[in-house]
Amino acid sequence: MSVSLDDRLAALRTLRAAGGDNIPAALATEADAVLTRASRRRELSPGSTVVGVFGATGSGKSSLVNALVGAEVARTHVRRPTTSQALAVTWDAEGAVDLLDWLEVRERVVRDELLDPRARQLVLLDLPDFDSIEAGNRAIAERLAAQVDALIWVVDPQKYADDVLHAQFITPHARHSEVTLIVLNQVDLLAPGDVPKVVASLKQIVDRDGIPKATVLPASARTGHGLLAVRKAIGDLAAARSVRDARLAADVAALADRLDSPGIVGRIDSRARAHLLEEVGVAAGADVVARAVAGSYRKRSAQATGWPVVSWIARVRADPLTRLGLGARRTSGDPSVHRSSLPPPNAAAKAKASIAVREFADTAAAGLTETWRSTLRSDAEAALATLPEALDLAIARTQLPARGSWWWAIFAILQWLVVLAGLVGAGWLLAAALLPRIGMPAPEIPQVEGWAVPTLLIVGAVLAGILLGLLGGVLGAITAASRRRKARKRLLVEIEKVVSEKVVAPLDAGLTRAREFAAALKVAAS
């Protein structure tokens, strides 16, 4: 599948956005420069082709330009021993003005006689020597090497294999082989039989440089040998409308080659997420609050269903939920600002939460490179800083199952009926004992199986009250356990929202960025 320049530039923009601090600052700056340069070059003279002629001192670069153009446009020898400024030769006086202004090329020569019939919109640049001892000259050559559409490297028989030439200048442009010409100038200094051998040797070196598609041509500016072939090759570049885009695409690809892949990008594991929720929930106090819900229910159940003679004792005990600031009467009606009275997490709880979050981050980042893993760890550390307060709010806003049960009323009625029966029996016995002393007849006390009915009422009331209390306690314990499970479940639902927002979402976003980066890198470097 072919990748267009638009696709590559879009991929580079994605790399910048998704890469963030994972891209070294120097490469990030270079990526911005490539995007800016590509946008500007596509706006300026889209029909023109800028070909830069580069070479070391003594390679005969300017002489070659003069020979190609057919005029002394580039001053040579004594009058211009070294090229200190870029010189543009154009055949379209008006069309290339803005383009040359952008290239900052001030010296310009306009020619009428075409270098090649297809090269009317050609812009040929004679550049300063890239190995010049003048830093300014070298800077101009390096800047324009990054801006021209095609590159011609001029070498001579004496220094064509120079390691510095190839390592520092030609090899860094290996991605630009489709828009590169290598001209072996001054072949007139070689014996005719040696020219093919030197060209073959240069071709091998160029292949080793990583630009096998680059064309290698022998030429002589002095004798004219090979100039027609060089002109034709330049004409081919000028005629190919894709040269500009090929150059810009190569810029993107060359930059992408220097960017590290994020590695194997995984996804959030559901089991790891469940483990994280459980660990953070325990550390946040979900079990403490759930137990308080159960304790509060048992307390209120004992008050409502216990034997009234002793159930008042349950009222003396503090309600566990109220003690945590989570009872029916809270200090604030707004759950978004309410805080619980849970004690702050101790060292063990903090360590438990920290370990769980870090383990989760490490699991999520398992296949990533160290740089990207470090980014996810930083996200996890940032989450840990805001987690305690958010968890406390989550617990405070949870709707806990703290209401009473419908059967409390039935037990309460039965208990008071039992108490009333006991009071009736006691009053009956008191009446039988006291009324005769004031001259009044004592009430008759019937018996059942030898037991006085008032006594049976009292004993029955005590036993019934105790039995109802025990039964209410059993039902209360069963219901309290259910409430405890329900409370814990509700608490974990709210805690999961916090964990998802504070921990999972940032890490998932980091993985998404890594995934986008990997996909964009593949497109940019293809």
Summary of the structure (lengths in Angstrom):
residues: 526
radius of gyration: 45.2
end to end distance: 9.7
largest distance: 159.6
contacts: 1715
relative contact order: 0.11
helix: 62%
strand: 8%
